[in-house]
Amino acid sequence: MRAAFAEEGYLLIEDFVAPELCDRLIERANALVDGFDASVHRTVFSTQSVAHAADRYFQESGDAIRFFLEEEAVDADGNLTRPKRLAVNKLGHAMHDLDPVFSEFSRQRHLAALAKGLFQDPLLLQSMYIFKQPGIGGEVSWHQDSTYLYTEPMSCIGFWFALEDADSSNGGMLAMPGAHRGPLRKRFRHEGDALVTETLDDAPWPDQPAVKLDAKKGSLIVLHGLLPHYSSANRSSRSRHAYTLHVIDGASTYPADNWLRRGADLPLRGF
């Protein structure tokens, strides 16, 4: 398994999570959304416009549970165009430490065993619950996770759980096998009070076919932090709920200018 991960930059493991655990996380995410007051915070998340990067609500979400809306769920006056449960793009970024249901899911025994085979000192850095709403689920551009979760040396690995079936019809993931051996192209970081994207290497993405990472409910996709991956907009009538946990190695240095920051009262911890 480690050899395949080193060669391809990803693993697709079917039946990693029982269906009832997937359903429990979906139910909990919906309950959190029900308690969200959309009249107070209406931050739209989009990898196309990245306007959210200038919003303090987003900037200070590293040690919180916050709610980010789909671009097409908000009209020109800032009003929701659909019910909350169908309007939220994602939750982020500390459910794994602040919510007991998410914490239990994130620290399940066989996930801990898998992570400990990939890290010296695995630390749970960030969690995201992604709804990929039917009809309006936004496109996620080609990117490398280490752009956002950079360490020295680089150590970020993403654990992406399919809580529902994910395929090309509802915004399933694509990746470039082996392209994790290339350079990190960009870093998303603090510069004073602003968040900026710094270009480190302007080399284009490899000219190679992408592979579909279709995943049945309960599957786990493990993603190297340098692996380019992408998902299209979801124009289908099906949602594509997924939960992503990003882990870094405590043996690496986490730079102070990284975009995602946590207060001293919520230090990083492992499994």
N, C-alpha and C positions, 0 to 999 in steps of 0.2 A: 504493500500500500504506500509506504513512504517513497519507494522507488518510482511508482507511477505519479505521485504528487510532484516529485522532483523533476520528472520528465515532462509532464503535461502542464503543471501549474494549477491543476484542480483535481478534485475527486468528486464523483457522484455516487452516493451511497443510498440505495433504496431501503425503505422500511426501517429507517433509523429511529423514527419516533412513532409511537402508536397513534392511530387515528383519534382516539379519545383525548390524548394530550394535545393534539392539534386543535380539536374542537374547544378544549378548555381555554387555550390561549386566545382563540378567536373570540370566545365569549367574554373573556376578561378585557380584551382590547375594545370591544364594543361597549362594555360597561364604562370604561375610562372615557370614551368619546361621549357617551350620554351625559357624563358629568362635566364636560368641557363647555365653558361659556363662550360661544363663538362671537358674541357681541363685544367682548373685551379684546381678544386677540384674533386677528385675521391675517396671519402671515402665510403667504403663498410660497410653496416650495416648487422650484422648477430648475432643472439642470440646464435649461436653455437660456433663461434670463438671469439667473442667480441673483435677483433683486433681494432675496432673503438674506444674503450675506451682509447687507447694510442694516439689518433689523436686529436690535438688541435682544429681542425675544429669542431669535435664533442664536445669536452670538453667545448667549449665556445659558444655553440648553445642555451643556455638557454634564451637569450634575442635577438635572431636572427631568421631569416628564412633560414634554410640550407637544403641541398639536399643530401640524402644518397642513395647509389646505391645497387642494388641487387647483391649478390655474383656471380651469374651465368650470369650477364650482362657484366662482365669485364673479358678480357682474361689475360693470364699470363704476358703480357707486359703492362697491365693497360689500354688497349683500349676497348671502348664500342663495344659490339657484336651485338647491336640492336639500334634502334632509342631511343632518350632520353625518350620519353613518355612511352616507354616499358621497360626502364632500371632502373628507380628510385624506390627504396624500399619505402622511406617515406620522408616527409618534417617535419621539427621540428625546434624549439620548442615554438615559440612565435607568430605564425600567428594570434592568437586571439587578440593580442594587436597591431601588426604592419601592418596588412592588413585589409582594411575596409570591404571587403566582408566576411572574416573569423570572424572579430569582430562582425559584425551584426548577423551572424549565431550563434555565441557563446553566444550572449547576448539576444537571443530571449526571449520574455516575459514569455512564458510558461515553458521554461527551468529555468529561474530565479526563478519562483514560486516553481518549483520542488526542486531546490537546497536549497532554503530558508527553506524548510520543513525538510532538512537533516542536516543543519549547523546552528551554531549561526551567523557566519560571513563568508560567502563563498567568497573565493578568487580564481581567475582563475590562476593556476600555469603554466600549460603546455598544449600545443596542438600538435597533430601529425596527419598528413594526410597519410594514409597507402594505397598503391596502390595494394598490393598483386597481382603482375603481372601474367598474364596467362602463364602457363608453368614453370615459374621460381620463383614464389612468395615464399619467404623463410619461413620455419617452425619457429614458435615462441614457445620456450620451456615453460613448466609449470613454472609459476612464480606468485608472488604477487606484485601488483603495489606499495605497501608500501615499498618494497625493494628499489625502486628507488626514491620515493617521501615520505620520512619519516618525520613525525612530532611527537612531544611529547605533549600530548598523540596523538596516531595515528588517523588521520582524513581523509586521502586521499580517494576520491571516483572518479571512472572513468565514464565518459559519452561517450558511444561508439555508433556512428551513422552509420547505414548501408546505404551507399549512393547507393549501388547496392544490389541485392539479395545475401545473404551469406548463404551457406549451406555446407554440408560435402564434396561436390564435388569440391568446389573452395576455400577451406581453411577456412571454417566457424569455429566459436569458440566452445570450450568445457569448462565446468566448473565443479567443485565439490560442489554441493549444501551443505550448512551448514559448509563447511570446513573453513570458515572465522573465526570460533570460536577457531581455533587452533593458534599456535604461529607464529610470523614472523620468517621465516627461515634465511633470509639474508638481509644485507644492502649493497648497492652500494654507495660508498662515496669517498671523497678525503682523501688521506693520503700523505701529502706533495704535490708534483707536479703530483702524479699518482692517477688514479682511481682504487680502489680495491673493491673486493667483500668480505665482512666480514660475516662469518657464525655465526649466533646468536643461532641457534637451529638446530641440525643435525637430528632431527626427520624426518623420511620419510613422503612423502605425504600420506594422508589417503588411506587405502585400501578399496576404495568404487568406484562404477561405476560413470563415468563422464556422464554428460548430454550434448546433443547437443543444442547449442543456435542458431538454424537456425533463420535468421532474414530477413524479406522482406525489400525491399527498403523503406526507411522512418522510419524504426523501431529504437528505442533507447534501448540499453542495459546499465543498471546502475550496476556498479561493485564495491563492497566493496573492499577497499585496501588490505585486507587480504585474499580475495577469490582466491584460485589457479585456473588459467585458462590457456588455450593453444589454438594454432591453427596450423594445419598441413600445409605442403607445398602445394602450389596450382599447380597441374600438369594438370589442365583442360585448355580449350581454352577460359575460361571466367575470366575476372579480378574480383576483389572483393574490390572495393574502399570503404574506411571507414574513418571517422573522429573521433578522440578521444580527449576529453577535460578532463583534470584532475584538480580537485578542492580540495583545502584544507581549513581548518577552521582557520580563523584569530585569534581565541581564543587559538590555539595551537602554540607551539614554532617550528620554522623551523631551524634545526641545521645548523651551519655555514659550517660543513663538508659535507653536502649533495652534490651530484654530480652536480645537476642543480642549477646554480647560475645566478643571474641577477644583472646588474649594477644599481647604485643609480638613474640613469636617466630613469629607467623603473621599477618603483615599482609595486608590485602586486596590482591589483584592482579587484573589484567584478563585479557584473552584472549592 
